[in-house]
Amino acid sequence: MSNIPETGRTTRVTIRLIILQVLAVSLLFTLGGRLWFLQIRNGQEYDQKAANNHIQQVVTPAVRGAILDDKGVPLADNETRLVVSASRTDLLKQADDGAAVLTRLASVLGMRPQDVLDKVRLCDAKTPQPCWNGSPYQPIPITDEATTQQALQIMERREDFPGITAEPTAVRRYPAPYKANTAQVLGYLSPVTDAELTASEKTATPLLRSDQIGRSGLESTYDSELRGKAGVTSYEVDNLGRVIGKAGDTPATPGDNLVTSIDAKVQSVTELQLNDAMKEARQTYDPITHENYKADSGAAVVMDNHTGQIIAMASAPTYDPNAWVGGISAKDYKKLTAIKSNYPLLNRAIQGQSAPGSTFKVVSTSAAVDAGYPMDGGYPCTSSMTIGSQVFKNFEGESFGDISLGRALEVSCDTVFYGIAFKEWQKDGGTKPKHPKDWFYTTAHKFGLGAKTSVDLPGEVTGRIPDRQWKQAYYDANKDYWCKVKKTAKKSDQSLATNIARENCTDGYVLRAGDSVNYAIGQGDTLVTPIQMARIYAALGNGGTLYQPTIGKAVVSPDGKTVTPIKPKVVGKLPDTKQTLKDINEATAGVVTGGTANWKFLNWPQDKIPLHAKTGTAEVTGKQTTSWLTTYTKDYTIVMTISQAGTGSGGSGTAVRRIYEAMYGIQKDSTAIDPRKGIMPKPVTSLPKITSDGAVVRQASYVASDTLLAPAGPRGADYAGQPPAALTPTDTKRLLYGRKSWT
């Protein structure tokens, strides 16, 4: 008999069927569990996500806060421009997707039809600029330079231009009051990047794709305060993207206003005088190179001695920050970044580094006194000093016999400082130091050199104090190169660069005598910035207090009700006794009355406004000398430096005098003073007022202009900076409300 069951199935077939049944049941359980998970346990979450797929957002940019000078004059604000925009949502409802409308629009605006069509297409990997990379539900700007007539033509013929709007819109503006450019201080704006969007997601003020953010200057430092918060309108759309209703509306919050310590009039004078000084230098003969000075760049800083607040800051060459408004053109960007332009985007007041020359000698004087050399001692001021085989000369071979440290400052005697620095180098052990005190280097650090001042501007550099630690680090970084040159160079190669490499390969980390004596007069590898020197001389003027330099003075809410002061911050003290400070002050006053700056300050009212100064002529390898002039009164410090412009007093003396004359009301080249004619005979301590409707009340010393101030409120800001005659009341109503006629 057969062992096959009556069902006709073998045992093997039965097992397979059972396995299949188990698998089928398991699969059903898995699917059921997943269905329960999606619909029951997490159903609400996925319902929300599905609902969000039908919500689209339109962003209304916030009006950016104004940047004001110390008396309320706008340095950066917003002006009304007539912006023509297109709604893709409305255009796509038409049979030809709006092509005919956009063609008519191009005719009105005087643009090529293809250019207008390109502006409303959406960006993707295959679509080149111009295109729109924002939300497809956001109105797309076609132009922000429409005329009043063009805007009226569009708004009065709405039936011909469905989906097209022409509205007054606030656009950033840098008005340059009194021709004060202030470009590097203010900075500029540009669109937010994807990386910045991602980085801001977890912050208190996340960015939106439509945001413009500060890229440099005050626009960058105070971006979060100035930017405000954009408004968001949420729309319900169907699966075809058509708007079927509004889901919510959050109005935009305007940004805060920034009141600065910059005085627009002083800024204007400072920029003008720096520019004039450079022009004059280019017409002056250089006896060393036998050609006129090049005067290719420069910077100037005006600082309040008692707060560290910056009243003016100029940098040359400069540029018009309005070039960035609405997106900078490729042509303008190339001009700003080309070598030929000498990089006007740089703020040379905080980013320009050079040897300070003899302006450094106030530091060396302090170091010498701290090291035990009396201020009134007798120190030989010879025409030159020989160390080893090297001769170190005094400027123009001058010789004054034995003089005090104070007199050495007045006449800027190099050999006095050479001698003291050399003695200290020997005391510290020469090339084989044992527990060196390094008075000249440690004192410089105590004066705040070799480090950032932390001024409230981005991009500040540190300068350099070439002490033993720097020498070692520099040697470690360059040893391989120097030794390679030493190994591969022919013996017949006796060029300066090759000989330096041979010497440095062996002991480039050693602080040599030549390093120390050059350093003592602000030469060698020493680098400083104008802002660092301004802080030092302001401290000499206020009794020894080092402040953190600031430009921001207060952040004020759009309605003026909340004022957040930016208080002066003390960060240190000069390492000098009161007597040493008194002696240095007497010496720097002597620079004006009978020293190296005297010829530029003849007939100065020294009895009424005591002026102190130190001149500097810094040598630069392969270039003409750098002009430095550092000055201070009881109230203010002015520092000016010009690259390749000759001596300190010769290059900058007249310009600095003109700035003081304008500030104090001193008659040109005279002792006569009329404070009523001075821009700032005393530092400004009060703040301009902002009214509840956002209008700025300028302080009375300024003459009212015919330009409207920049209200911070959403509506007022639309007309910030717009000349009153530009739009008639009738035109304004027609543009705002789109009505063709009214009584």
CORJOFEN-V543506 format. One record per backbone hydrogen bond with DSSP energy under -1.0 kcal/mol. NH is the residue of the N-H (numbers start at 1). CO is the residue of the C=O. If there is no record, write none. Layout:
# CORJOFEN-V543506
NH CO
NH CO
This chain:
# CORJOFEN-V543506
8 5
14 10
15 11
16 12
17 13
18 14
19 15
20 16
21 17
22 18
23 19
24 20
25 21
26 22
27 23
28 24
29 25
30 26
31 27
32 28
33 29
34 30
35 31
36 32
37 33
38 34
39 35
40 36
41 36
42 37
46 42
47 43
48 44
49 45
50 46
51 47
52 48
53 49
54 51
55 52
56 235
58 233
60 231
65 226
67 76
68 258
69 73
70 262
72 69
75 67
76 67
77 173
79 171
81 169
83 167
84 143
85 165
86 140
87 163
91 87
92 88
94 91
97 94
99 96
102 98
103 99
104 100
105 101
106 102
107 103
108 104
109 105
110 106
111 106
116 112
117 113
118 114
119 115
123 132
127 124
132 121
138 135
140 86
142 84
143 84
146 82
151 147
152 148
153 149
154 150
155 151
156 152
160 157
164 161
165 85
167 83
169 81
171 79
173 77
179 176
180 177
186 182
187 183
190 213
192 211
197 193
198 194
199 195
200 196
201 198
203 200
211 208
213 190
215 188
218 185
219 186
220 217
221 217
222 218
223 220
226 222
227 223
229 253
231 60
232 250
233 58
234 248
235 56
236 245
237 54
238 242
241 238
244 236
245 236
247 234
248 234
250 232
253 229
255 63
256 225
257 556
258 66
259 554
260 68
261 551
263 311
267 263
268 264
269 265
270 266
271 267
272 268
273 269
274 270
275 271
276 272
277 273
278 274
279 275
280 276
281 277
282 278
283 280
284 281
286 291
290 286
293 284
295 644
298 316
299 641
300 314
301 639
302 312
303 637
304 309
305 635
307 304
308 304
310 550
311 302
312 302
314 300
316 298
323 320
324 321
325 322
327 324
333 329
334 330
335 331
336 332
337 333
338 334
342 339
346 343
348 346
350 347
351 347
354 528
357 522
359 356
360 357
361 358
363 360
364 360
365 361
366 362
367 363
368 364
369 365
370 366
371 367
372 369
373 368
377 374
379 403
381 401
385 392
387 390
390 387
392 385
394 383
397 394
398 395
400 381
401 381
403 379
405 375
408 404
409 405
410 406
411 407
413 408
418 414
419 415
420 416
421 417
422 418
423 419
424 420
425 421
426 422
427 423
428 424
429 426
430 425
432 429
434 428
442 438
443 439
444 440
445 441
446 442
447 443
448 445
449 444
457 455
461 350
464 527
467 465
471 467
472 468
473 469
474 470
475 471
476 472
477 473
478 474
479 475
482 478
483 479
484 480
485 481
486 482
487 483
488 484
489 485
493 490
494 492
499 495
500 496
501 497
502 498
503 499
504 500
505 501
507 503
508 504
510 507
516 512
517 513
518 514
519 515
520 516
521 518
522 519
523 518
526 523
527 464
528 354
531 349
533 529
534 530
535 531
536 532
537 533
538 534
539 535
540 536
541 537
542 538
544 539
546 572
548 569
550 308
553 259
554 259
555 564
556 257
557 562
560 557
564 555
566 553
571 546
572 546
574 544
576 574
581 577
582 578
583 579
584 580
585 581
586 582
587 583
588 584
589 585
590 586
591 587
593 589
594 590
596 410
597 591
598 595
600 597
601 598
604 601
606 604
608 605
609 605
612 632
613 588
614 630
616 628
618 626
623 620
626 618
627 642
628 616
629 640
630 614
631 638
632 612
633 636
637 303
638 631
639 301
640 629
641 299
642 627
643 297
645 625
646 625
651 647
652 648
653 649
656 652
657 653
658 654
659 655
660 656
661 657
662 658
663 659
664 660
665 661
666 661
667 672
670 667
674 665
677 674
678 675
679 662
680 663
691 695
694 691
697 689
699 71
702 699
711 709
717 713
718 715
719 716
720 717
721 708
722 719
726 723
732 728
733 729
734 730
735 731
736 732
737 733
738 734
